[in-house]
Structures are given as structure tokens and as C-alpha cells.
Amino acid sequence: MIGKAEFFESLQTAINNNQITLPTLPEVALRVRDAVEQENVTAHQIADMVATDAALSARLLQVANSPLYRGRVTIDTIQMAITRLGFKLVRSLVVSLAMKQIFQATSDTLDVRLRTMWEQSVEVAAISRVLAQSITHLDKDQAMLAGLIHNIGALPILTWAESYPELMEDEAALDELVEELTPAIGVQILNTWGFNETLVKAAEQSRNLQYDGGPKADYVDIVIVARLQTQHSNQIASPADWLQVPAFLKVGLDPEIELIEIEGVAEDIESVQGAFL
């Protein structure tokens, strides 16, 4: 069976030779993302961008009227939806819808893996949002976006792995490969997309349990803790070991308590998942 180093080299060669194409975001997603970063952008301007994509427009209206964000008045225009949701959440929704479309497979085997990977990303995003709400210097919607994109590097890895049938048949070996190589490929993709350094770092370091970016929790810390809470990481044997993880200490969550056990948290997580799945 092909080794990790050999696989990584073959994947990089395939990318460089255009044998496999890194995923791209549609133009509307890039335009909305860039517009949100501008201080003088208006809801009307963003609405005009979103309106060019019927599926995206429908999704924003659906989320704006969902239990998580619903107000006393039903939202029936894109501009009203953007005003209610806020620019940063709209950015996350735009990117998530585009990414959900990217996580499509050409075979049943790959489809199962990509769907599982996307569901995990959404769960991490939902938990990241909840965690960031209690940390005043972090933005909950930025944290959610960091959770959404942290697995993006897995997509070309799994796609290229189909070239090696023996690897696809060995789930443990493939899982290990994805865990080790996803950060590096994710950095390549996010740099190509022009994402900011904060989000690139979240993808690069989300699997590094010894990451320590300073005395205060940052978005990498949030995503690391969210991943641990989902129990999708096999690097830590039990909650007792979480005290050894710098990110967990800085986020300040009691390692003896699962986040979903806190009153109201499970409902918040389910609502966010409902908006993105």
C-alpha cells in the first residue's frame, strides 16, 4: 500500500499538473465575503450580490425565518434577511452553501465519506459558535466559519485516494492519511481562495492539540475544543486528558462536562446544524 509521504507527493504532483483541481468558491461567494470586510458596505449592496444566485437567496430566507433567528415579522426579502442575520453570518452561510455543493462525490463510497466529513464540519462549526459566545474578544460568526472550513483540505485527499483502490478499502489507513494531510492541503485551498490569516491558521492548526497561540483563546483554540467535544478526534483518550490541551484550558470549559449537557446548548447546536445541513 502507498505510504503517506508517497501519497502526499503524488497528490501535490497531480495538483501541479492539473490532474486534480483544488475546489473553488463561486464568484458570488467570493464577492459577498470580500464585501463584508468593507466598512461602508450596505445590506442593499450585499442583497444585490446574493440575488444573482436563486439557491442562495432561498437559503438565506429560510435561515432568517428559522427558529434560531426568527423574529415577530416574517422575512420575505433578501435585504431584510441580511439585516436580520448580520453581514458576518450571511458570509458564513454563503460560504457554507458553496462548500456543501463542493462536497459532492462521483462514487457511492466517496459520497459517504464526504457527507460524513461535511456533517462533522457543521457540528464543529455549531459548537465553535456556542463556545465563542462566552469569550468576549471573539466573534461567534467568525468562529463558526472557522469550524466550517477546517476540514476543506480533506476533499482533494479523498478524491485522489480513489486512484488507489487498496487505500480506499483500508478505512483505518485512509482515516490516518486524511488526519495527517488535511491541514497542509487546507492551507493551500484557503490561500487560493484569499481567506484571511485567522481562518487559514484554524485549518492549519485545528488538529494540533499542543497549539498555543498566546494567553488568550483564539479561533484555533475554539475549533480544537469543538473537535474534541464532537469526539471525532482520536488523539485524546478521555476528558481527563483535556486539561493537558492548552486550547481547552484557555476556553475555560470544565473537562468533566460535555458542552451539550449545559442547559440550552444542545438546542443552539441543533439550530445551527439545521441551518447548514
Secondary structure as GFF3:
##gff-version 3
##sequence-region A 1 277
A	DSSP	alpha_helix	4	16	.	.	.	ID=ss1
A	DSSP	alpha_helix	27	36	.	.	.	ID=ss2
A	DSSP	alpha_helix	43	50	.	.	.	ID=ss3
A	DSSP	alpha_helix	54	64	.	.	.	ID=ss4
A	DSSP	alpha_helix	78	85	.	.	.	ID=ss5
A	DSSP	alpha_helix	87	102	.	.	.	ID=ss6
A	DSSP	alpha_helix	108	132	.	.	.	ID=ss7
A	DSSP	alpha_helix	140	149	.	.	.	ID=ss8
A	DSSP	alpha_helix	154	161	.	.	.	ID=ss9
A	DSSP	alpha_helix	165	169	.	.	.	ID=ss10
A	DSSP	alpha_helix	171	193	.	.	.	ID=ss11
A	DSSP	alpha_helix	197	205	.	.	.	ID=ss12
A	DSSP	alpha_helix	219	230	.	.	.	ID=ss13
A	DSSP	three_ten_helix	239	244	.	.	.	ID=ss14
A	DSSP	alpha_helix	246	251	.	.	.	ID=ss15
A	DSSP	three_ten_helix	259	261	.	.	.	ID=ss16
A	DSSP	alpha_helix	265	276	.	.	.	ID=ss17
###
